[in-house]
Amino acid sequence: MSNRYPFTAVVGMDDLRLALLLNAVSPAVGGVLVRGEKGTAKSTAVRALAELLPEVAVVAGCRFSCDPGSPDPGCPDGPHLDAAAEARAARMVELPVGASEDRLVGALDIEKALAEGVKAFEPGLLAAAHRGILYVDEVNLLSDHLIDHLLDAAAMGASHVEREGVSVRHAARFLLVGTMNPEEGELRPQLLDRFGLTVEVAASRDPQERVEVVRRRLAFEDDPVGFTARWAGEEAALRERIVAARELLPKVVLGDAPLLQIAATCAAFEVDGMRADIVMARTATALAAWAGRDEVTSEDVRQAALLALPHRRRRNPFDAPGLDEDKLDETLEEFKGDENDDDPDPGPDGPGDGGPGDGGPDGGGGGVPPQAEGGDVPEEAPAPGPGPQGAGERAAVKAAEPFRTRMLSVPGLGDGAAGRRSRARTEHGRTTGSTRPRGALTKLHLAATVRAAAPHQRARGRSGTGLVVRRDDLRQAVREGREGNLVLFVVDASGSMAARKRMGAVKGAVLSLLLDAYQRRDKVGLVTFRGRGAELALPPTSSVDAAAARLEELPTGGRTPLSAGLLKAHDVLRVERLRDPSRRPLLVVVTDGRATGGGPDPVGLAARAARLHAADGTAAVVVDCEAGPVRLGLAGNLARDLGGTAVTLDELRADAIAGLVREAQVNRSVRRAA
């Protein structure tokens, strides 16, 4: 067995280590979501935690890890009467991003259930993780239905598999740990709320700490066995402390004063629902047990708030995570009440209180990067750097308030990743037909199966009222749902767009479309053009907040090389088709249609570039930003060359479309009455 990097050898990252250990003490806290840039030892710390968990007693031969002291009465491998017990190490199960639903929840053999009446169930990863750790790297890249299954099981402590009236249930209680890089996209606020705690990690900016990270990493690679042995004493001490804290946990008292502070804190930060209050109470109790105390203090409540609230305050992807600590301290002081322990003893050394440093083989350490020096950049300050556009550059304009946009979709039927934009063949959705299964049967079309079997009953010697079903009769349900698309924005940032202060409205419209893309599970990319050419401001990504940040910094000015912007978009889409051929693109061109740069015949060049997209069959929408009493209709011409449609900024609003529909209905009613 390969040696894992020791948990106590990880450098820095006090909050991460503390959050993981609190969940080891009290799994009811609800797991940890670790957010951070790549190379910060997130995965190393999580994998090292598994070595610290005490052994678990299980029923011998049970695939669902039942506790011999209190076996699950509904266990599919039960009943466990007088079953032998055995001890084994706590498992850490990893859920890969590309896992199927059957791999996660388990596979129920519908063929045997129908043909033989046998309930045959193959356990999935949720069953394997019972009473251990379930680790999901890049949790933000999992498809929505897998995340729903995962978090439902984590909240209920059980997994249910139901297909065509055949149901299996088994216990699934585990420590859930997810890691993610925010640059690759955010989780929905509803899903963020299901993680008990969250921690932000970043590589240390302290040279001495970084040196220690590298030193330990190299030492571990040179001699894993020897390095692990040198930290064995610290590992054993930490393991014993976890056991002691678990034993003390039921005796910890959560008094009225700290409970009032918890409720007041959640109310002060306007956290939705009651889950935050419950998680804070459990976390504060675990903190007291970890410190060796039998009573919760204000300091426990404060630390619990810093771990449990930041991710619950995000209501859209453009909200910055974090917590105002001054406001937190004011709230705790206001509702402090009578408390005898004004200076609580932090307990023995451990994560967050000066224990052994830590640094992992991922090559990163913890700590928070220092604050950037200087004040806020004025709204009208010019963008840093001269850029490729040269003279004529204007200051970045603040975006207008976002609004709810109308639905933009790709025509036809796709096969892309699950989402909420365009029609697609999916595993989840309404049933539109049936087909013979290719491989294992997953979604049975019962009516089609019966129709296929019915003509053969006499030949099969059917007796009585039963139905003889064979493998060749089985039919797979064909379902239609929605997919996510690649929405590539091509934004005109030339001088004509900056005229009459239109750029604020344009940025507000793009920001609204970005928010819509986030809600519909799309990938997004951003191409801008002005001056002498075009640039890929943001390669296609699932991080819409990164796109919003690039948009906010976008300066304007110069000529309008429309053809360069369209050609750059064509190159980006060509590469993306090779990387992800099933994800269909939607091109959104935001411009007034004027072409004044890019060659001797800018209008003709733009038309030819647009026809390249039309030849590829790329769905396109032109957001017409032309304003003023005299309009040339150039955006409409561009839309025709793209083979797409054109909408104005006003028509982009969902409420405007609804108003036009209502007006048309009223006019029809008036005409009928007349």
C-alpha positions in Angstrom: 0.0 0.0 0.0 1.4 3.4 -0.9 2.1 5.9 1.8 -0.1 9.0 2.0 1.3 12.4 3.0 0.8 12.9 6.7 -1.9 15.2 7.8 0.2 16.8 10.5 3.0 17.6 7.9 0.7 19.9 5.9 2.1 23.5 6.1 -0.3 26.3 7.0 -4.0 26.1 5.9 -5.2 26.2 9.6 -8.9 26.8 8.6 -8.9 23.8 6.2 -7.4 21.5 8.7 -9.7 22.7 11.5 -12.8 22.3 9.3 -11.8 18.7 8.3 -11.1 17.7 11.9 -14.4 19.2 13.2 -16.2 17.0 10.7 -14.1 14.0 11.8 -15.3 14.7 15.4 -18.9 15.4 14.4 -20.0 14.2 11.0 -23.4 15.8 11.7 -21.7 19.2 10.9 -22.4 18.3 7.2 -19.1 18.2 5.4 -16.6 20.7 4.0 -16.4 22.6 0.7 -12.8 23.6 -0.1 -12.5 26.5 -2.6 -9.1 27.5 -3.9 -6.7 27.9 -6.7 -4.9 24.9 -8.2 -1.8 23.6 -6.5 -2.7 24.4 -2.9 -2.7 20.9 -1.5 -6.5 20.7 -1.2 -6.6 17.0 -2.3 -3.5 16.1 -0.2 -5.1 17.4 3.0 -8.4 15.5 2.4 -6.7 12.2 1.5 -4.4 12.5 4.6 -7.5 12.9 6.9 -8.6 9.3 6.1 -5.5 8.0 7.9 -6.6 9.7 11.1 -10.1 8.3 11.4 -10.5 5.4 13.9 -11.2 1.9 12.7 -14.9 1.0 12.3 -16.6 -2.3 13.3 -18.7 -3.8 10.5 -20.8 -6.8 9.9 -18.7 -9.4 8.2 -19.6 -9.8 4.5 -22.1 -6.9 4.5 -21.5 -4.8 1.4 -23.1 -1.8 3.1 -20.8 -1.6 6.2 -23.6 -2.1 8.8 -22.6 -1.5 12.4 -22.9 -4.9 14.2 -24.1 -3.0 17.3 -27.0 -1.5 15.5 -27.4 -3.0 12.0 -29.7 -1.3 9.5 -33.0 -3.2 9.6 -33.6 -2.3 6.0 -30.1 -3.4 4.7 -30.4 -5.2 1.3 -27.9 -7.7 2.6 -29.8 -8.2 5.9 -31.2 -9.2 8.2 -28.0 -9.4 10.3 -29.0 -11.8 13.1 -26.1 -12.9 15.2 -23.7 -11.9 12.4 -20.0 -12.0 12.9 -18.2 -8.6 13.3 -14.9 -7.4 12.0 -12.8 -4.2 12.2 -11.5 -2.3 9.2 -10.0 1.1 8.4 -12.4 3.9 7.6 -12.7 4.2 3.8 -12.2 7.2 1.7 -14.2 6.9 -1.5 -13.5 9.2 -4.4 -16.3 10.2 -6.8 -14.9 11.0 -10.3 -16.3 13.9 -12.3 -17.4 11.6 -15.1 -19.2 9.0 -12.9 -22.6 7.8 -14.1 -25.7 7.8 -11.9 -25.6 4.0 -11.6 -22.0 4.3 -10.4 -23.0 6.7 -7.7 -26.2 5.3 -6.3 -25.9 1.7 -7.5 -27.4 -0.4 -10.2 -30.7 -2.2 -10.0 -31.0 -5.1 -12.5 -34.4 -4.4 -14.1 -34.1 -7.4 -16.4 -33.8 -9.9 -13.5 -36.6 -8.1 -11.6 -39.0 -8.4 -14.6 -38.0 -11.8 -16.0 -37.1 -13.7 -12.8 -38.7 -11.6 -10.0 -35.3 -11.2 -8.3 -34.3 -7.9 -6.7 -30.6 -7.8 -7.7 -28.8 -4.7 -6.6 -25.1 -3.7 -7.1 -24.1 -1.1 -4.5 -22.6 2.2 -5.7 -20.2 4.7 -4.3 -22.7 6.0 -1.7 -22.8 2.5 -0.1 -19.0 2.2 -0.2 -18.6 5.6 1.6 -21.0 4.7 4.4 -19.3 5.4 7.8 -16.3 6.8 6.0 -15.3 9.8 3.7 -16.8 10.6 0.3 -14.4 12.9 -1.5 -15.5 14.8 -4.6 -12.8 16.6 -6.4 -14.0 19.4 -8.8 -17.5 19.1 -7.3 -18.6 22.2 -9.3 -18.1 20.2 -12.5 -20.4 17.4 -11.6 -23.7 17.3 -13.4 -26.7 18.6 -11.5 -28.6 15.4 -11.1 -25.5 13.7 -9.6 -25.1 16.6 -7.1 -28.7 16.3 -6.2 -28.4 12.6 -5.4 -25.2 13.2 -3.5 -26.5 16.0 -1.3 -29.8 14.3 -0.7 -28.0 11.2 0.6 -25.7 13.4 2.8 -28.7 15.2 4.3 -31.0 12.1 4.8 -28.3 9.6 5.7 -29.7 7.1 3.2 -29.8 6.5 -0.5 -33.0 5.4 -2.4 -32.9 3.7 -5.8 -36.3 3.4 -7.5 -37.0 2.1 -11.0 -40.3 1.1 -12.4 -41.8 0.3 -9.0 -38.7 -1.6 -7.7 -37.2 0.1 -4.8 -34.0 -0.4 -2.7 -32.9 1.7 0.3 -29.7 1.6 2.2 -27.9 3.7 4.8 -25.4 6.3 3.5 -23.9 8.4 6.3 -20.5 9.8 5.4 -18.2 12.8 5.8 -18.7 14.7 2.6 -15.7 16.7 1.3 -15.8 18.6 -2.0 -13.0 20.6 -3.5 -13.3 23.1 -6.4 -11.4 25.8 -8.2 -13.7 28.9 -8.5 -12.1 29.8 -11.8 -13.9 26.7 -13.3 -17.3 27.8 -12.2 -19.4 28.2 -9.1 -22.0 25.9 -7.5 -25.6 27.1 -7.2 -26.4 28.9 -3.9 -28.9 26.1 -3.2 -26.2 23.5 -3.4 -23.6 25.6 -1.5 -26.1 25.7 1.3 -26.0 21.9 1.6 -22.3 21.9 2.6 -21.9 22.4 6.3 -18.6 24.4 6.2 -16.6 26.1 3.6 -12.9 27.1 3.5 -11.0 29.4 1.1 -7.4 28.3 0.5 -4.6 30.1 -1.3 -0.9 29.5 -1.7 1.1 31.3 1.0 2.9 34.5 0.0 5.5 34.0 2.8 8.8 32.9 1.2 9.8 31.0 4.3 6.6 29.0 4.4 6.9 28.2 0.7 10.4 27.0 1.3 9.2 24.6 4.0 6.4 23.3 1.6 9.0 22.5 -1.1 11.4 21.0 1.5 8.8 18.6 2.9 7.5 17.7 -0.6 10.9 16.7 -1.8 11.7 14.8 1.4 8.4 12.8 1.0 9.1 12.0 -2.6 12.7 10.9 -1.9 11.7 8.6 1.0 7.9 8.2 1.6 8.3 5.5 4.2 10.9 7.4 6.2 9.1 10.7 6.0 5.8 9.1 7.1 7.6 7.4 10.0 9.0 10.7 11.2 5.5 12.1 11.6 4.0 9.0 13.1 4.0 10.4 16.6 2.1 13.5 15.7 -0.3 11.5 13.7 -1.0 9.1 16.6 -1.5 12.1 19.0 -4.0 13.7 16.6 -5.8 10.4 16.2 -6.2 10.1 19.9 -7.4 13.7 20.2 -10.2 12.9 17.6 -11.3 9.9 19.7 -11.3 11.9 22.9 -13.3 14.8 21.3 -15.9 12.3 20.0 -16.3 10.9 23.5 -16.7 14.4 25.0 -19.1 15.6 22.3 -22.3 14.3 23.8 -21.5 16.0 27.1 -20.9 19.5 25.6 -23.6 22.0 26.7 -24.9 24.6 24.3 -26.3 27.3 26.6 -29.0 29.9 25.9 -26.5 32.7 25.5 -24.4 31.2 22.7 -27.6 29.9 21.1 -29.0 33.4 21.0 -25.7 34.6 19.5 -26.0 32.0 16.8 -29.5 33.0 15.9 -28.7 36.8 16.0 -25.6 36.2 13.8 -27.6 34.4 11.1 -30.3 37.0 11.2 -27.8 39.9 11.0 -26.2 38.4 7.9 -29.6 37.7 6.3 -28.9 34.0 5.7 -31.8 32.2 4.1 -33.5 29.3 5.9 -32.6 27.7 9.2 -29.8 25.3 8.0 -27.1 27.8 8.9 -28.3 28.1 12.5 -28.3 24.3 12.9 -24.8 24.0 11.3 -23.4 26.7 13.4 -24.8 25.1 16.6 -23.2 21.7 15.7 -19.9 23.4 14.7 -19.7 25.4 17.9 -20.3 22.2 19.9 -17.6 20.3 18.0 -15.2 23.2 18.5 -15.8 23.0 22.3 -15.2 19.3 22.3 -12.1 19.7 20.2 -10.7 22.2 22.7 -11.5 19.8 25.5 -14.3 21.9 27.1 -17.8 20.8 28.0 -19.4 24.2 27.3 -19.8 26.4 24.2 -18.3 29.9 24.4 -18.6 33.1 22.3 -15.3 32.3 20.7 -16.7 29.0 19.5 -19.7 30.8 18.0 -17.4 33.3 16.2 -15.2 30.5 14.7 -18.3 28.6 13.7 -19.7 31.7 11.9 -16.5 32.1 9.9 -16.7 28.6 8.7 -20.4 28.1 8.2 -21.7 31.5 6.9 -19.6 32.9 4.0 -20.9 30.5 1.3 -24.5 31.0 2.4 -24.4 34.7 1.8 -23.9 34.3 -2.0 -27.2 34.7 -3.8 -25.8 35.0 -7.3 -22.4 34.2 -8.9 -21.3 37.9 -8.9 -21.5 38.2 -5.1 -18.1 38.1 -3.4 -17.7 35.4 -0.8 -16.6 36.3 2.7 -17.9 37.7 6.0 -17.6 41.2 7.5 -15.8 40.3 10.7 -16.4 43.8 12.2 -20.1 43.3 11.8 -19.8 39.8 13.2 -18.0 41.0 16.4 -20.5 43.8 16.9 -23.4 41.2 16.7 -21.7 38.8 19.1 -21.0 41.6 21.6 -24.5 42.9 21.4 -26.0 39.5 22.2 -23.3 38.3 24.5 -25.4 38.1 27.6 -24.0 36.8 30.8 -20.9 34.6 30.1 -18.5 33.5 32.7 -15.7 32.5 30.3 -14.6 35.8 28.8 -11.2 34.5 27.9 -11.7 30.9 26.9 -8.8 28.4 26.9 -8.2 27.4 23.3 -7.3 23.9 24.4 -4.2 21.9 23.5 -2.3 22.8 20.4 -3.9 21.7 17.1 -4.8 23.1 13.7 -5.4 26.8 14.0 -3.5 27.2 17.3 0.1 26.7 16.6 0.4 22.9 15.9 2.8 21.4 13.6 3.0 23.1 10.2 1.6 21.5 7.1 2.5 21.5 3.4 1.6 18.9 0.9 2.9 17.3 -2.2 0.5 19.4 -4.3 3.1 22.1 -3.8 1.1 24.7 -1.9 0.6 26.0 1.5 -2.2 27.8 3.3 -2.6 31.3 4.5 -4.5 34.3 3.1 -2.8 36.5 0.5 -2.0 40.0 1.7 -4.5 42.8 0.9 -3.7 44.7 -2.2 -2.1 48.0 -1.5 -3.9 51.2 -2.4 -7.5 52.3 -2.5 -10.3 51.5 -4.9 -9.7 52.3 -8.6 -11.9 55.3 -9.5 -14.8 54.4 -11.8 -13.5 56.5 -14.7 -9.8 55.5 -14.3 -8.2 54.2 -17.6 -7.5 50.5 -17.9 -4.0 49.5 -17.0 -1.5 49.1 -19.8 -1.6 50.5 -23.3 -3.1 47.3 -24.8 -3.0 46.6 -28.5 -5.5 49.3 -29.4 -3.3 52.3 -28.9 -4.6 55.8 -28.9 -8.3 56.6 -28.4 -8.8 54.3 -25.5 -11.4 55.4 -23.0 -12.0 54.6 -19.3 -13.9 51.4 -18.4 -17.6 52.1 -17.9 -19.6 50.7 -15.0 -22.2 48.2 -16.0 -25.9 49.0 -15.5 -28.0 46.8 -13.3 -28.7 43.3 -14.7 -32.2 42.2 -15.6 -34.0 39.0 -16.5 -33.4 38.2 -20.1 -35.6 36.5 -22.7 -34.8 32.8 -23.5 -32.1 32.4 -26.2 -31.6 28.8 -27.4 -29.9 26.7 -30.0 -32.4 25.1 -32.5 -32.6 21.3 -33.0 -32.0 18.5 -30.6 -28.6 18.1 -29.0 -26.7 15.5 -26.9 -24.7 17.9 -24.7 -24.2 18.1 -21.0 -27.3 18.5 -18.9 -28.4 22.1 -18.5 -31.4 24.3 -18.9 -31.1 26.1 -22.3 -31.7 24.0 -25.4 -33.6 20.8 -26.2 -31.6 17.6 -26.0 -31.7 13.9 -25.6 -31.0 13.3 -21.9 -31.3 10.6 -19.2 -33.7 12.8 -17.3 -36.8 14.5 -18.7 -40.1 13.7 -20.4 -40.4 10.4 -22.3 -40.7 10.9 -26.0 -40.3 7.3 -27.3 -38.5 4.0 -26.9 -35.7 2.0 -28.4 -33.8 -1.2 -27.9 -31.2 -0.8 -25.2 -27.6 -0.5 -26.1 -25.7 -2.1 -23.3 -27.2 -2.2 -19.8 -30.9 -1.2 -19.5 -31.3 2.0 -17.3 -34.7 3.6 -18.0 -37.3 1.0 -18.9 -40.2 2.0 -21.1 -42.8 -0.4 -19.6 -45.6 0.1 -22.2 -43.3 -0.5 -25.1 -41.8 -3.6 -23.4 -45.3 -5.0 -22.9 -46.2 -4.3 -26.5 -43.1 -6.0 -27.7 -43.7 -9.1 -25.5 -47.4 -9.5 -26.1 -47.4 -11.1 -29.6 -45.1 -13.9 -28.4 -47.0 -15.2 -25.4 -48.7 -18.2 -27.0 -45.4 -19.3 -28.5 -43.8 -19.0 -25.1 -46.4 -21.3 -23.5 -47.9 -18.6 -21.3 -50.3 -20.0 -18.7 -52.7 -18.0 -16.5 -52.7 -14.3 -16.5 -48.9 -13.7 -16.3 -46.7 -12.2 -18.9 -43.5 -13.9 -20.1 -40.8 -11.2 -20.8 -37.5 -11.9 -22.3 -34.4 -9.8 -22.9 -35.3 -9.1 -26.6 -38.6 -7.6 -25.4 -37.0 -4.9 -23.2 -37.3 -1.3 -24.4 -35.3 1.6 -23.3 -37.1 4.9 -22.7 -36.0 7.8 -24.9 -36.2 11.0 -23.0 -35.9 14.7 -23.9 -34.7 17.4 -21.5 -32.5 20.4 -21.7 -28.7 20.8 -22.3 -26.2 23.5 -21.4 -24.5 25.2 -24.3 -21.3 27.2 -24.9 -22.4 30.8 -25.1 -19.6 32.8 -26.7 -20.1 36.6 -26.4 -18.5 38.8 -29.1 -18.6 42.3 -27.7 -18.0 45.5 -29.6 -15.9 47.8 -27.5 -15.2 50.4 -30.2 -15.6 54.1 -30.0 -19.1 54.0 -31.6 -20.3 51.8 -28.8 -19.0 54.4 -26.2 -20.9 57.2 -27.9 -24.0 58.5 -26.0 -22.9 56.6 -22.9 -24.3 53.3 -24.3 -21.5 51.1 -23.0 -23.0 51.0 -19.5 -26.3 49.7 -20.9 -24.4 47.2 -23.1 -22.4 45.9 -20.2 -25.6 45.6 -18.2 -27.2 43.6 -21.0 -24.1 41.2 -21.2 -24.1 40.9 -17.5 -27.7 39.9 -17.6 -27.0 37.3 -20.3 -24.1 36.0 -18.2 -26.4 35.6 -15.2 -28.8 33.7 -17.4 -26.0 31.5 -18.6 -25.1 30.7 -15.0 -28.6 29.7 -14.2 -28.8 27.5 -17.3 -25.5 25.7 -16.7 -23.7 27.0 -19.7 -20.1 27.5 -20.4 -19.2 31.1 -21.5 -16.4 32.8 -23.4 -15.7 36.4 -24.2 -14.2 37.9 -27.3 -13.9 41.7 -27.6 -12.9 43.8 -30.6 -11.9 47.5 -31.0 -9.0 49.5 -32.4 -6.8 47.4 -34.6 -8.1 43.9 -33.8 -9.8 41.4 -31.5 -8.8 39.4 -28.4 -10.0 36.5 -26.5 -10.7 38.2 -23.2 -11.8 35.0 -21.5 -11.4 31.4 -22.9 -14.5 29.2 -22.6 -15.1 28.4 -19.0 -17.8 27.5 -16.5 -16.9 30.5 -14.4 -19.4 33.3 -15.3 -18.1 35.5 -12.4 -14.7 35.5 -14.1 -16.4 36.7 -17.3 -18.3 39.4 -15.4 -15.0 40.6 -13.9 -13.4 40.8 -17.4 -16.4 42.7 -18.7 -16.3 45.2 -15.8 -12.7 46.0 -16.7 -13.3 46.4 -20.4 -12.3 49.8 -21.8 -13.6 51.2 -25.0 -12.4 53.4 -27.9 -11.0 53.2 -31.4 -12.3 51.9 -34.7 -14.6 48.9 -35.2 -12.8 45.8 -36.6 -16.0 43.7 -36.7 -14.5 41.1 -39.1 -11.6 40.5 -36.7 -14.0 39.9 -33.8 -16.0 37.4 -35.9 -12.9 35.6 -37.1 -11.5 35.3 -33.6 -14.8 33.8 -32.5 -14.7 31.3 -35.4 -11.2 30.2 -34.3 -12.4 29.8 -30.7 -15.4 27.7 -31.7 -13.3 25.5 -34.0 -11.0 24.6 -31.1 -14.0 24.0 -28.7 -15.7 21.7 -31.2 -12.6 19.5 -31.0 -12.4 19.6 -27.2 -16.1 19.1 -26.5 -18.0 18.1 -29.7 -21.3 17.4 -28.0 -21.7 20.9 -26.5 -23.4 23.1 -29.1 -22.4 26.7 -29.3 -24.5 29.9 -29.2 -22.9 33.0 -30.6 -24.1 36.2 -29.1 -22.7 39.3 -31.0 -23.3 42.6 -29.1 -22.7 45.5 -31.5 -24.4 48.3 -33.4 -23.3 46.7 -36.7 -20.9 49.4 -37.8 -17.7 48.1 -39.4 -15.0 50.7 -39.7 -11.7 48.8 -39.4 -10.0 45.6 -40.2 -9.2 46.1 -43.9 -9.9 48.1 -47.1 -13.5 46.8 -47.2 -14.6 46.5 -43.6 -18.3 45.9 -44.3 -17.6 43.2 -46.9 -15.0 41.5 -44.7 -17.5 41.4 -41.8 -20.1 39.9 -44.1 -17.8 37.1 -45.3 -16.7 36.4 -41.7 -20.3 36.1 -40.7 -21.0 33.7 -43.5 -18.3 31.4 -42.1 -20.3 30.9 -38.9 -23.5 30.3 -41.0 -21.7 27.6 -43.0 -20.7 25.9 -39.8 -24.4 25.9 -38.6 -23.6 28.0 -35.5 -26.7 29.4 -33.9 -26.3 33.2 -33.6 -28.1 36.1 -32.0 -27.1 39.7 -32.7 -27.9 42.2 -29.9 -28.5 45.4 -31.7 -27.1 48.3 -29.7 -27.9 51.0 -32.2 -29.5 54.1 -30.6 -30.7 57.5 -31.7 -33.5 58.7 -34.0 -31.7 57.7 -37.2 -30.9 53.9 -37.3 -29.1 52.2 -40.2 -30.2 48.6 -39.4 -26.7 47.3 -39.8 -27.1 44.8 -37.0 -30.0 43.2 -38.9 -27.9 42.8 -42.0 -25.2 41.1 -39.8 -27.8 38.7 -38.3 -28.9 37.7 -41.8 -25.3 37.0 -42.9 -24.9 34.9 -39.7 -28.1 33.0 -40.4 -29.4 34.1 -37.0 -31.7 36.6 -35.4 -31.4 40.2 -34.2 -32.9 41.7 -31.0 -32.6 45.2 -29.6 -31.5 45.9 -26.1 -35.1 46.6 -25.1 -36.3 43.4 -26.7 -33.7 41.4 -24.7 -35.7 42.0 -21.5 -38.0 39.1 -20.6 -40.6 41.6 -19.2 -40.6 43.5 -22.5 -41.4 40.3 -24.4 -44.2 39.5 -21.9 -45.6 43.0 -22.4 -45.6 42.6 -26.2 -47.5 39.3 -25.8 -50.1 40.8 -23.5 -50.5 43.8 -25.9 -51.1 41.4 -28.8 -53.6 39.5 -26.8 -55.5 42.7 -25.9 -55.5 43.8 -29.5 -56.9 40.5 -30.7 -59.7 40.7 -28.1 -60.6 44.2 -29.2 -60.8 43.2 -32.8 -63.0 40.2 -32.0 -65.3 42.4 -29.9 -65.5 44.8 -32.8 
